[in-house]
Each structure stands twice: as C-alpha cells, then as structure tokens.
Amino acid sequence: MIGKIIGAFVGDKIAKQTSGIGGATGAAIGVLGATALRRLSLPAMIAIGAGGYVAKRILDKKPANTASDAKIKPAPSSQKAA
C-alpha cells in the first residue's frame, strides 16, 4: 500500500514537469509503474533500463528539424513592376 502511495506521489511530480500529462494521469502511471516493478525480475529490469538508455542516446543523436535550421524560400511578391 505504501509503495502505491509513493508511486502515485512520484508520478504526480514527474507529470507536473512533463507537458501533455496531467497530475491524475501521472499518479496513475506511478501506481502502475510501482506494481510492474514488483512483478518484474531483476534481468528484466536491467534490460528495460538498458533499452531506455540506448533509445535516449539514439534520439539525442538525431538532428532536430526546426524552422530555424530549414531554409525557407520567400514567397514571390505579388507586386507588379512599374
């Protein structure tokens, strides 16, 4: 029971720092995460952690496609030459 409360508290705090996830959703994710961690074996936890680390490294290496990086051609003017 205490593990679920701690998981909900941590999930709520993480959700407040993450856009797109509300406090109640974060608390629910925290409770589910705590439950899942109790049921996983140690090798499975290590594999999930290593997979998350590798995924983060790969995503950080990808170049960001932002508007400032892309070359934007100006639209042709509709003014007539006099």
Beta strands, then each sheet from edge to edge (+ up, - down):
end
